[in-house]
Amino acid sequence: MLKRLAAPYVVGVASRVIGQAIAFATVAIASKFIDLDGFGTYAFGWALTVIATTFVFTGFYQALLRSQNIESDRHTLFWAMLGVGALGSIVITGIGLTMGGLATTEGRVILTLAPLPFVNVPAAWWEAQLVRAARVRAASLYVLIYESFALLTVIVLLSMGWGVFALVTSRVVAVAFGLLQTGLLVRRLPRFEFRLDALRASRETAGPLWGTTSVALLSNYGADLILGALASPAVVGAYRGGARIAMTAADLVMQPLGLLSWSKFTRIEKEGAGIPALRRAWIENMSLAAALMWPMSMAVALLAPLLVVTILDDTWLPAASIVSILAVSKSIEFFANLLEPTMLTTGNAGRQLKIRSAGAVTLIVALLAFGRFGPEAAAYCHLAASVVVGAASLAATAKALEIPLRDMVMTFLPGAALAALTYVAVHWSSSLWGSVGSEVGLGLTLVKISVAWLILMAIFLRRRVLVLPTP
């Protein structure tokens, strides 16, 4: 049992789940000390930083993993990654200067975060070498360690009255601990060596990945950037606070299942089992995912006001409607969860980029047209993009895996039944809230939903209506 629990895959999944919990806890704690305006200021600066840092950990990072001559390529790729990080930091610095520089809170937040993409380059270089050496446990656990130190920093500095700069400082602490850990794990320094042939070879990997990464980042952070440019920081704060609740619930289900599905789909491809095996794997995994995610999304959407007031703070109540809308949006975007492994293993690699691009374009156009009207409008824009991506993904999957309409409908019936059960349980429990108080009523409602869900899930699993996924 201990050997299985320590397996690289289990450690990786557990790290993702705990990391999501830490990120959610950070927002929950910050909400007690920072208003929506302050959190929005941080959220805009952090969105810029995440975008720039993601490009450091994408492209040349994967080229380092795929290199056939690692001893000679690793040094060239370090300096290439350093250039990407420097470009990101320069762009963020320019944005910070245009927003008032050191004379404004917004400017100081952005300028403090600006160096992080550049500083993170050695950690990305060392991490890629950990993954290449199959030291997956180390590459997963070091993230948890530095995020734990970041959370501790937030708690201490918020109690000392640092406000929004407690969040900013926590990210600096996270990067510092990340550098320290990866450096000690790999214990290798880059040489001053730059080979053009290694750079040219790496572009074959980096180019396509930067394209898909850009689309994904636009979908995830486009609303933050456009709202930051068109609206007040409080609007950004309301949107990001609501998104954190709605998306944490979805990610806890979808990220681990996505890893399992990638493992299974690629194994089926290598074994040459063909479309029937892929179709069966997709139906089993998506059916279970719907049974997990849709009841959770239903509960989050219906209980959003109570969740926001209980977990965050009364002043964050404007985020409640955002939580509801985005919970519905994520439950529709869910149809695209296995799009990438499905398209890649069936020889339709270009289709997923077209579908994701269509969703990103829909989101950006909608945000430019309606985002200025507030965070609720931005959330509805996200919902519209999810409808486009979800519908296109279902159509593309049905065609690639040759799934009949009847089988497609039957795949999602258990999840729909559990979501309907959740809806009934919430409405039957609403009478409790006035008599026992909102917090106790929320707790009793969640207990009732959980018990009903567990009973029905046990029946489905016992009768093999649902099947637990395997790698």
N, C-alpha and C positions, 0 to 999 in steps of 0.2 A: 504493500500500500504506500509506504513512504517513497519507494522508488518511483511509483506512478505519479505521486503528487509532486515529485521533484523533476518530472519530465520537462524538457524545454517548452513544449507546447502548453502544458498546464501552467507553468510559471509565467509564460507570456500572456496567456489569457487573464490570469489572476492580476498581473501587473496592470493590464488595461482597465480592469474593473476597479481596482483600488485607486488607480490614477484618476478615473472619472469621479470617484467618491471624494478624493482630495480636492479636485477642482470645484466640485459642488459645495463642499464644506467651506472653501475659501470665500465663495460668493455669499453663502449664508452668514458667515461670521462678519464679513465686511459690511453687510446690509445693516448691522446693528450700530455701526459707527459712521458710515458714509451715506450721504443722500444720493438720489438718482443722478444729480448733476455731477457730483464728484466721481461716481462710478462710471458715468458715461465718458468723462474725460479720460479716465484710465482705459476704458474699453476701446476707444478710438485709437489711442497710442499703441495698445497691445495688439490690436488687429493689424496695424502696419508692421509691427515687429514679427508677428507670427508669419505673415505673408513672406517677408524677406528671409526669415530663418528657414522656412519650408523649402525655399529654393536652394539653400545651402545643403539641406539634408535630402535633396532630390537631384537627379541628373548625374553629376560627377560622382556622387555617393554610390549610385547603382553601377556606374562605370567601374568604380573601384572594386565592387563585388564581382563583376563579370570579367575583370582583367585576366588575360591569359599569361601575362608577364608581370606579376605584381611587384617583384623586386625593383624593376626599372620604372614602372608606371606610377607607383604610389606617390612619389615625390612630385612629379608633374601634376598629378591630380590634386595634391594639396594646394599648390599655388593657384590652380584653376579655381578650386573651391574658395580660396581666399579672395580672389577677384570678384566672385559672385557675392560673397559676404560684404566686401567693401562697397560694391555698387548699391546693395540694399541699404547699408548704413548711411551712405551719402544721400540717397533719396529721402530717407526718413529725416535726416538732419535738415535737408532743405524744407521739408514740410513743417518741421518744428520752427524753423526761422520765420516762415511765412505766417505762422500762427502766433507771432509775438515774441518768439525766442524766450529768453530768460525773464522777460518783463511780465509774462502771463503764466498762469498755472498750466494751461494747455501746452504752451511752448516748453515749459520746464519738464513736464511729464514726457513729452515726445523726445526731447533732446537727451534725457536721461536714459531712455530705452533705446535710442538710435544706435549706440555702439554694439548692442547685443548680437545682431546677425554676424558681424565681423568677428567678435570675440568667440562666438560659438564654433567657428570653423575647425579649430583643433579637435574639439569634442566630436564633431561630425566625422572627421577623418579617422580618429581613433575608434569610434563606434563602428564604422564600416569595417574596420579590420577585425573587431571582435566578432561581428556577424559572419564575416568571411571565414574566420577560424572556427565557426560553429559554436562560439561561446555565447549562445542565445540567452541563457539564464543571466549571465553577467550584463549583457546588453539590455535586458528587460529590468533587472533589479536596480541598476544604478539610477534609472529614471525615478523609481519610487523613492529612493533614498534622498535625492536632491529635491523632489517635490515635497517630501515630509519636512525637510529643513525650511523650505519656502513657506509652508503652512505655519510652522512654528514662528518664523520671522513675522508673518502677518499678524498672528495673535499677539505677540509681544509688542510690536510697534503700534498696532491699533490701540492697545491699552495705554500706550504712552502718548497718544494724541497725534500721531503722525498723519492721520487721515489718508488721503489717496496715495501719498508717497510711501505708506506702508506696503501697498500692493506693488508699487514700482520697485522698491528695494527688495521685496521678496523675489522678484524675477532676476535681479542682479545676483542675489545669493544663490538661486537655483543654477544659474549659468556657472558661477564660481565652483560650486560643488560638482557640477557635471564635468567641468574641465579637470578638477583634481582627481576624480574617480577614474575617468577614462584614461587619463595620463598615467596613473599608477597601474592600471590594468594592462595597458599595452607596452608602455615604457619604450617608446620609439619616437625619435624626432625626425622631421623631414630634412632632406638635404637641399641645398640651393642648386636644383637641377630642373631643367625644363626642356622636354622633348616634344617637338611639333608632331611627330608621328603618333605619340601617345595621346596628344590632345585631339588630333583628327579622328582617331579610332573611338575615343570616348564620346564624341559628338553624336555618333550613331545611336548610342543609348540615351544620352542626355536630352537631345532635341525632342523626341516624341514624349518623353516623360515630363518635360517642362510644359508641353502643350496641354496634356491632361491635367497636370497639377494646376495650371492657370485657371482652367475651367472649374476645377473643384474649389479652388480658393475664392473665385468669384461667387460661387453658389453659397459658400459658408460665410464669407465676410463682406460680400458686396453690399449688403444692407447696412452694416456698420460704417463702411466708408462713405456711402452716399448720404446716409443720415448725418454723419459727421460733417459733411460738406454743406448740406442744405438745412439742417435743423440744429437745435440746441443740444448740449451735452446730456441734458436730462432725458431727451428723446432717445438718444443712443443708449443711455443707461437702462431705460425701461425696456427697450427692445432686447438688449444683451442679457439683462437679468431674467426676463421671461424665456429667452432662448436657452439659457443655461438649465432651467428646470425641465423644459420640454425635451431638450436634446439629450440630457443626461439619461432620462428614462429610456429613450430609444437606443442610445449607444450601449447601455448596459446589456441589451439583448442582441443588437445587431453586430457589434464588433466581434464578440467571441464566435457567433454563428458564422460570420463572414470568414474568419480564419479556418474554421472547420470545413467550410464549403470549398475554399481554395484548395485545401489539402486533398479533399475527396475528388474534386473535379479533375485536378491535375493527375491524381493517381489513376482515375478511370481513363484519362487520355493516354497515359503511358502504357496502360495495359491493353489499349485498343478495344475496349468493351463497346465503344460506339454510342450512338444517339440513345438507344433504349436505356442504357445504364445512366447516362447523364440526365435523361428525362425523369427517371425514377428518383435520382438523388435530388434534383431540383424540387420535385413535388413533395418529397418527404421533408426537406429542410425548410421550404417556404411554408408548408402547412404548420409545422411546429412553430416557426417564427411568428406567424400570424396569431397563433394561439397564445403566444407569450406577449407580443407587442400590442395587439389591438385592445385587449382588456386594460392593459396599463395605460395606453393612450386615452382610452375612454374615461378612466378614472381621473387622470390628470386634467383632461379637458373639463370635466364636470366639477371637479373639486378645486379648480385653479384659485379662486379667491381665498378659500380656507388655507390652501397650501402656501400661498404667498404670504399671507398674514402670519401664519404659524411658523414657517421656516425662515422667512426673511423679516419683514417689518411692516407696520401699518403704512409707512410712507412709500412703500414699494407697491401699494395696491394697484396703481396704473399698469403694472406689469402683468396683472392677472389675465386680462383679455388677450395679451400677447401669448401667454402660456397656453390658453385654450386653442387659439388659432394655429399655433405652431405644433401643438400636439396632434391636431388633425392633419396638418401638413406632413409631419413625419410619418404618420400612419399611411399616407398615400405614397410618399416618396419611397416607402418600404418596398414597393413592387420592383424597384430598381436595385435592391440590395445585392442580388446575385448576377447583375447584368454583366460585369466584367469577366468573372470566371466562365459564365455561359458563352459569351461571345468569343472569348479567346480560345476555348476548347472546342468550338464548333467551326472555327475558321472564319469568323466574322469580326475580326479585331477592330476594323475601322468603324463599325456601326456604333459601338459604345461611345466613341468620341463625338459622333454626330448627335447622338441622343443627349449626352451631357452638355454639349455646346448649345443645343436648342433650349435646354432648361436654363443655362446661364444667360443666354441672350434674352429669354423671356423675363427672367428676374431683373436684369439690369434695365431693360426698357421700361418695365413696369415701375421700378423704383424711381427712375428719372421722371416718369410721368406722375406718379402718385405718392412717392416716398415723402415728399415735403409735407403731406397732410398729417403726418404723425406716425408713431410706432405701430398702431393698429393697421394702418394702410400698408406699411412695410411688411407686416406679417401676412397680410392678404396677398401681397406680391409673391412672397415665398410660397404660399399655398398654390398660387397659379402656376408657378414654375414646377412645383411638385406634381401637379396634375399632368403637365406636359411630359415630364420625365417618366412618371409612373405609367401613364397610358402607352407611351412609345415603347417602354421597356417590356411591358406585358405583350404587346404585339410582336416585338422583335423576338422575345423568348419563345412565344407560341410557335412562331415560324421556324426558328432555329432548332427547337427540340421536338417539333411536330406534335404539339400537345393539342388534343381536341378541346373544343369549347366546354364540353361536359366535364372533362377531367380538370380543366382550369377552374371551373366553378366549385367542384368538389374539393379541390385543394384548400380553398379558403373558408369552407363551411364551418369547420370546428372553431376557427378564430372568430368568425362572425357570431356564432352561438355564444361563445364566451364573452364577447364584447356586449352582446345584448343582455346577458346575465349581469354583467357589471352595471349597465345602465339601470336595470331594474333594482339592483341592490342599493345603488346610490340614492335613487328616488324614494325607496321605501325607508331609507335611513335618515332622510332629511328632517323628519319630524323630531329626531333626537337632538338636533343641534340647539333648538331653543330651550329645552328642558335641562340639558346637562352641560351646556356651554359648547362653543365652537371647537375648542381643542380636543375635549373629551369626545365630542360627537364625531370629529374627524377620525380620531383613533378607532372608535367603535365601528365606523363605516369601513375603514380600511381592513379591520379584522374580519368583518362580515364578508367583504369582497374576496379576501384571501382564502377564507375557509371554503366559500362556494366555488372559487376557481380551482382550488386544490382537489376538491371532490370530483368535479367534472373532468379535470385533467387526468386524475387517476383512472377514471372510467375509460377515457379516450385511449390512454396508454395501454391499459389492460386488454382492451379489445383491439389494439393495434390500429385504431383510427389515426393515431399519431405515433410516430416512431422517433426515438431519440437519435440525433445525428451521430455519425461516426466519421473519423478522418479517413 
